[in-house]
Amino acid sequence: MLAGAIATEWNYEVMFHVCAGIFLVTLAVYCARLFAHNRGRREWLAD
């Protein structure tokens, strides 16, 4: 319902870009955490 209200207030293109931006930020954070976790694990194995 909220998404529909935003879509009628803005145009769908703006809403799409906002959603795509949120998705990309979430994906980047996930990849960064995964990379940091793997790096820490590799250092632990080296000890």
N, C-alpha and C positions, 0 to 999 in steps of 0.2 A: 504494500500500500504506500509506504514511504517512497519506495523506488519509483512508483508510478507518478506520485506527486512531483518528485524531483524531475522526472523525465518530461512532464508536461510544462514545468516551469522553465527548465533549460531545454535544449534540444538533445536528441538521443546521442549525437556525436560527442558532445561534452561529457555526458554520462558514461559513454563507452570509454573515453580516454581516462576519466577518473578511475573507473574500475580496472582498466588495464594497468594504470600506474600503481594502484594498490597491490595488484597481483604481482607486478614486477618487483616492487619493494619487498614484499613478503618472500618471494623466491630468492632474492639477493641475500636477505637476512638468513634464510634457511641454508643456502649454500655456504655462506660465511661461517655459520655455526658448525656445519658439517666439516668444513676445511679445518677450522680451529680444533675441533674434536679429534680429527685424524692426525693432525700435526702433534698434538699433545700426546696422543697414544703412541706415535712413532718415537718420540723422545723418551717416553716411559720404557718402551721396549729396548732402546739403545742402552739404557742404564743397566 
